[in-house]
Amino acid sequence: MEELCPSTELPGAKQLTPPRPEPYSPAMNDNSNKSGFETEFARLESRLQELLVTVEALREENRALRQRQESLAAERSAFAQRNDQVRARVEAMIGRLKTMEHTA
């Protein structure tokens, strides 16, 4: 239905203007729009599923990396401890050799 609006160009003249569309109209909700929405929804659902799989894989990788980091830190600590023990033995041996050298 067209509505009549006063024209601002000619005094007293009336101008026909098309009605404004409603924000939502049942005529806009036909099968093609439903199909488009369903397709878009399916695409989004698929993408969301992919993202969830990726997030879970990243969580597992993160867990494995943290475990590996802890393992390497423990191994490094053990190597540092052995290195300190070897250094102490070498220094003691050098001290004994110097003592033997002075007494000979």
C-alpha positions as CSV (number, residue, x, y, z in Angstrom):
1,M,0.0,0.0,0.0
2,E,1.4,3.4,-0.9
3,E,1.1,6.3,1.4
4,L,0.7,9.9,0.5
5,C,3.3,12.3,1.7
6,P,3.3,16.1,1.3
7,S,5.9,17.2,-1.1
8,T,8.4,19.8,-0.1
9,E,8.9,20.9,-3.7
10,L,5.4,22.3,-4.5
11,P,3.3,23.9,-1.9
12,G,0.0,22.0,-1.4
13,A,1.0,19.1,-3.8
14,K,1.1,15.6,-2.6
15,Q,3.7,13.0,-3.7
16,L,3.5,9.2,-3.6
17,T,6.2,7.4,-1.7
18,P,6.8,3.7,-1.4
19,P,6.2,2.2,2.1
20,R,9.2,1.4,4.2
21,P,9.9,-2.3,4.5
22,E,9.4,-3.9,7.9
23,P,12.5,-5.0,9.8
24,Y,11.2,-8.6,9.4
25,S,8.6,-9.7,7.0
26,P,7.2,-13.2,6.6
27,A,7.5,-12.7,2.8
28,M,11.3,-12.5,3.2
29,N,11.3,-15.9,4.9
30,D,10.8,-18.1,1.9
31,N,12.5,-21.4,1.1
32,S,15.5,-19.9,-0.6
33,N,16.3,-17.8,2.6
34,K,15.7,-20.9,4.8
35,S,18.0,-22.9,2.6
36,G,20.6,-20.1,2.7
37,F,20.4,-19.9,6.5
38,E,20.6,-23.6,6.9
39,T,23.6,-23.8,4.6
40,E,25.3,-21.0,6.5
41,F,24.4,-22.6,9.8
42,A,25.8,-25.9,8.6
43,R,29.0,-24.2,7.4
44,L,29.4,-22.4,10.8
45,E,28.7,-25.6,12.7
46,S,31.3,-27.4,10.6
47,R,33.8,-24.6,11.2
48,L,33.1,-24.6,14.9
49,Q,33.6,-28.4,15.0
50,E,37.0,-27.9,13.3
51,L,37.9,-25.2,15.8
52,L,37.0,-27.5,18.7
53,V,39.2,-30.3,17.3
54,T,42.0,-27.8,16.8
55,V,41.7,-26.5,20.4
56,E,41.7,-30.0,21.8
57,A,44.8,-30.9,19.7
58,L,46.6,-27.7,20.9
59,R,45.7,-28.5,24.6
60,E,47.1,-32.0,24.2
61,E,50.3,-30.6,22.5
62,N,50.6,-28.0,25.3
63,R,50.3,-30.7,27.9
64,A,52.9,-32.8,26.2
65,L,55.3,-29.8,25.8
66,R,54.9,-28.9,29.5
67,Q,55.6,-32.5,30.5
68,R,58.7,-32.5,28.2
69,Q,59.8,-29.2,29.7
70,E,59.6,-30.6,33.2
71,S,61.5,-33.8,32.1
72,L,64.2,-31.7,30.5
73,A,64.5,-29.4,33.6
74,A,64.9,-32.5,35.8
75,E,67.5,-33.9,33.5
76,R,69.4,-30.6,33.4
77,S,69.3,-30.5,37.2
78,A,70.8,-34.0,37.4
79,F,73.5,-33.1,34.9
80,A,74.4,-30.0,36.9
81,Q,74.6,-32.1,40.0
82,R,76.9,-34.6,38.3
83,N,79.0,-31.8,36.9
84,D,79.5,-30.3,40.3
85,Q,80.5,-33.8,41.7
86,V,83.0,-34.3,38.9
87,R,84.4,-30.8,39.3
88,A,84.9,-31.5,43.1
89,R,86.7,-34.8,42.3
90,V,88.9,-33.2,39.7
91,E,89.8,-30.3,42.0
92,A,90.6,-32.8,44.8
93,M,92.8,-34.8,42.4
94,I,94.6,-31.7,41.4
95,G,95.1,-30.8,45.0
96,R,96.6,-34.2,45.8
97,L,98.9,-34.1,42.7
98,K,100.2,-30.7,43.8
99,T,100.8,-32.1,47.3
100,M,102.6,-35.1,45.9
101,E,104.7,-32.8,43.7
102,H,105.8,-30.7,46.6
103,T,106.7,-33.7,48.8
104,A,108.7,-35.4,46.1
